[in-house]
Amino acid sequence: MQDKTHLVDEITGHRRMRRNRKADWTRRLVQENRLTVDDLIWPIFVIPGSGIVEPIPAMPGVNRMTVDKAVEAAKEAADLGIPALATFPNIEMELRDATGSNSLEKNNLINLATSAIKKAVPNIGVITDVALDPFTSHGHDGILRGNEIVNDETVEQVMRAAVYQADAGADIIAPSEMMDGRIGAIRRALDAAGHQGVGIMSYATKFSSAFYGPYREAISTGGLLKGDKKTYYIDPANGTEAVRDAALDVEEGADMLMVKPGLPYIDICWRLKEAFGLPTFAYQVSGEYSMIKAAAANGWIDGERVMLETLLAFKRAGCDGILTYFAMDVAKLLAKR
């Protein structure tokens, strides 16, 4: 009877994939992608007041923080080696209106947070969003006129808000409101104001997704939203449209591209990186985060392993970094290794 090993060798042609998997050292030696602290951007939520750290029920482990507490958090993040923060404000309801006018206040909450963080922790990057949803009474990312989110008027406002954010010390402006022409307009405005060194990370492909729910609780817009955002966010079914949208942002001067949400659109991450070669980022959004946390809390998954596996998937898909609410947990974990 022929030796079974010989039979297998005849079938495999002596190619045995398991040789490189047989030991920890060989697996480490041939590992194609690695997750490091340099890949992490930590989104944080800022609220008015002082001395407050306020848990967000829909996002276990994530808090809203007053500016002083955000500064402390930024110092901790920098000590762990996290390169950048992305800040999002939850302002008082009485400051919200139909046009999001508070976005144009030089000393509004987001700009105060930026100034304080950059003064105390100058070696950490600050990324700010100019979308109007934290500032509007209706929860939309742009100015609402009748039943329409008006494009050009919104672009004019976010362009001005971007300059104020740069004045406050923002290193990167990340416009997420998905208005047509916004990248070019913001670039021109920043350059005219002397902020040629401030980058633009375009939310190039922001999809009309059901994964944003916990985030809307975090900035208190969930109960405000009138209608939906389908007239300006991308249809989840449309991958080619997403690439075309990103191409326009590249032409207008975007320095970096972002895909949002992350894991459900990992094919888009790959397509953008292959098409444009620009630094490409994924936003592992609140719904993705909360699903992992909830399943882990119920003992259905190993939360730590799933967290790391999802983040590594972004690296495999060509992403240069990830915005994730897990950033601090991952940084601490990596520091122990």
N, C-alpha and C positions, 0 to 999 in steps of 0.2 A: 504494500500500500504506500502511495506516495506521501512523503512528509508534508504535514499541513502547512508548515512554514513555507515550503517551496510553492505550494498551491497559492498561498496568499501573495508571495512575491511575484508569481506569474501574473496574477491579477493586477497588482499595484505597480508592476514594473520596478520594484525595489524602492519606490517612493513611499516613505512612511512619514506622514505629517506629525505623528506623535513624538518623533525623535526630539523635536524642538520644544515639546511640551512636558518632557519627562521630569524636569526638576525646576525648582524655583529660579535658580541662577540662569538656566537656559531661557525660561519664559521672560525674565527681565532683560536678558541680552537681546532678544529678538522683538521686544515690544515695539509696535509701530507708532503709537501715540501715547502721550503722557499728559496728565493733568497736573498743573503746578499752581502755586498761589498767584503767579503772574497772569494767569488766565481769568482772574476773578474781578468782577465789578459788583459792588454791593449797593443795591437800591435801599434807600432809607426814607422814612416818612417824618416830616417835621410839622410840629404844631405850635401855636402861640403859647406864651407863658414862660415859666422857668421851673426847673427842678422836677419836671414831669416825665415819667416813662410809662406809657399807656399801652397795655396789650391790645392787639387786634384779634378779636375772637375768631374770625374766619381764617386767620393766618397764625396758627400756634407757633410761638417762639419769635414772632415779629412784633415790634412795638412802634408806636408813634412817639416821637421825642421832641422836647423843646430844644431850642437852639443850643443851650448850654450842655444838655445831655448829648446832643448830636456831635458837639465838639469832642466830648469825652469818647464817644463811640468811634469818631474818626481817628483819634489818637491810638485807640486800641487796634483799629484796622491797619493803620500804618505800621504799627509795631509788629504786626503779623505779616507784613509784606504785601498787603492788598494794594494794588496800584491806584484804584479810583473808586469813588462813590458816585451814585446817581441819586439826586435829591428830588423829593416830591412833597409839595406842601398840602396841608389840610387847614385851610384858612377859615376864619369865622364866617358863618352864613350871612351875616349882615354886610360883609364885604363883597359878596357875590352878586353879580347882576347879569343882565342879558348879553352884555358885550365883554364880560370878563375884564372890566377896566382896571381892576387891581393889579393885573399883570404888568401895567405900565407905571406902577408906583416904584420909584427907585429903591425905596426902603421897605418893600414888601417882604413877606416872610421868607420866600425862597432866596431873595438877594441878601437878606440879613444872615441867613444860614451860610450862604456861600462865603460872604465876607469873614464871618467868624471862623469858619473851618479853615479857610486859606491863611488867615492870620495865625491861627494856633498850630496848624499842621500843613505847612507850605509844601511838603514833599508828597502829599496825596493829591491826586487829580480830582476835580469836581466837574461832573457832567450834569447839565441842567436841561430841562425840557421846556419848550415854549408853548406847548399846546394849552388851550384855554380852559379845559375841563375842570381844573381845580378852582377856577375863578368865576365860572358862569353859574347862574341860578338854574339853568336847565340841564347842566351836565354834559353838554356837547363840547367838542374840541375847538369849535369855531364860533363865530358870531351868528346868531339865529335871527333871521328876518322873515317874519311870517312862519312858513313851514320849511324854509330853506336855510341851510348853512352856507352863507355867502363866501365864496372863495377869495376874491381879490381883497375885500375889506379885511378878512381874517389874516391874509398874508401881510398886509400893511401893518397890522397890529403885532403879529408875532415877530416881524422884522424889527420893530421898535423894541419889543420886549427882549429880544436877543441881545441888542446893544446894551440895555440896562444890566442884563445878566453877565455879560462880558465885563462891563464896568465894575461889577461887584467882585469879579475875580474868577468867573467860570472859565475853565480850560477848554471845554468842549460844549458846544450847543447841540442838543439832540432833539430836533423838531419831530414830534410824533403825530401832529394833527392831520397829516396826509392831504394838505391842500396843494393844488397844482401850482408849480412855480416857486414854492417857498424856499427851496435850497439856494437858487440863484439870488433871490431877493435878500435872503439873510447874509449870503456871502458878500454881496455888494454893500449892504449896510454895515457889516462888521469892518470891512476894509476901509470904508469911508470914515468910520469912527476911530481908526487907528488900531483896530484889533486884527491885524493880518495874521497874527500868531494863534488866534483862537480857531480851533478846528470845528468841523461839523460832522457829527455822526448821524447820518440820516436813518430814521425809521423807514427804510426804503420800502419794506414790504410788511406793512401792518395790516393784519387780516381782521375781518369782521368776525370775531371769535367769541365763543361762549366761555373761554378760559379766563376772562378778565374780572369775573365777579368779585372775588375777595379784594382785589385792588380797589374796586369802586367803593367797597366798604371802608378801606383804609383811608381814602381821601374824601369820604362822605359824599359821593356823587350818585351812588346806586339808586337812592330814592328820588333823585332830582330828574333823572334822564327822561326826556320826552321823546318818544319814538325810539329809533335806533340809529346806528352810525353806518348803515350800509351804503349811503350815498357818497361816502368818502373813504371808508376802509375797503380793503380788497376782498372780493368774494373768496371764501375758502376753496372753492373748486378751481380757481384760476391760477395755475402756476406760470404760464407764459405771460399773462398780463402782469404778474408780479415782477418778472424779469424785465419787462418793458418799462415798468414804473421805476425800477432801480436804475435802468439805463439813463433815464431822464435826469435822475438825481446825480449820477456820475457826470453827465454832461454839464450840469449846473454847478459843479464844484464840490460835491461831497467828498470828504476825506476818508470816511469810513461808512460801511453799510451795516444795517441791523435787520434781523428777521424776528418778527414778533407775531404770535407766540413762538416758542422754540421747538420742542420735540415733535409736535404734530406737523411741523413744517420743515423738518430737517432736510428734506429733498431740496427745498428752496435755498437753504444754507449752501449746499453743495453747488447748486446751479449758479448762484451769485459769485461764489469764489472762483469757479471755473470760468465764468463769463468775463469778469472784470478784474480779478486779481487784487482788488482792494482789501485792506483789513476788514474782515467780516465778523460780525458778532451776532449771537443769539440772545434773546431775552427769555429766560425760563420764567414764565409769568406766574402770577399769584395762584391761578387755578392748578397749574402743574405742581407748584410747591405744596399747596394745601392737600392735594390728592395723595401725594407721597406721605405727608405728615399724618393724615387721617388713617391711611392703610397701615402705616407703621404703628400708630397708637393702638390699633385694634389687633396687632400681632399678625396681620395677614402677609406682611413682607418684612424683610430686613431693611429698615429705613436707611441705615448708613450705606449699605451696599448698593441699594437702588439709587440713592442720591449720587454716589460716585459714578455709577454706571451711566446714568443719564447725562451727567456732565462730560464724561469721556466720549459719549456718542457725539456731542457737538464738536469735539476736537477731531474725531474721525471724519466728520462731515465737512471739515475744512475751516471751521471757525477759529479765529485767533483769540477769542475770549468769550465769556458768558456773563451776562447780567443775571445774578441769581441771589435769592434771599437766603440761600445756603452758604453764602460766601464766608461768613465768619466761622460756621461749623467746619467747613472744608479746610479753611486756613489753619484752624487749630489742630485738626486731624493730621494735615500734612506736616505741621511743625513737629509732631510727635514721631514721625517716621524717620 
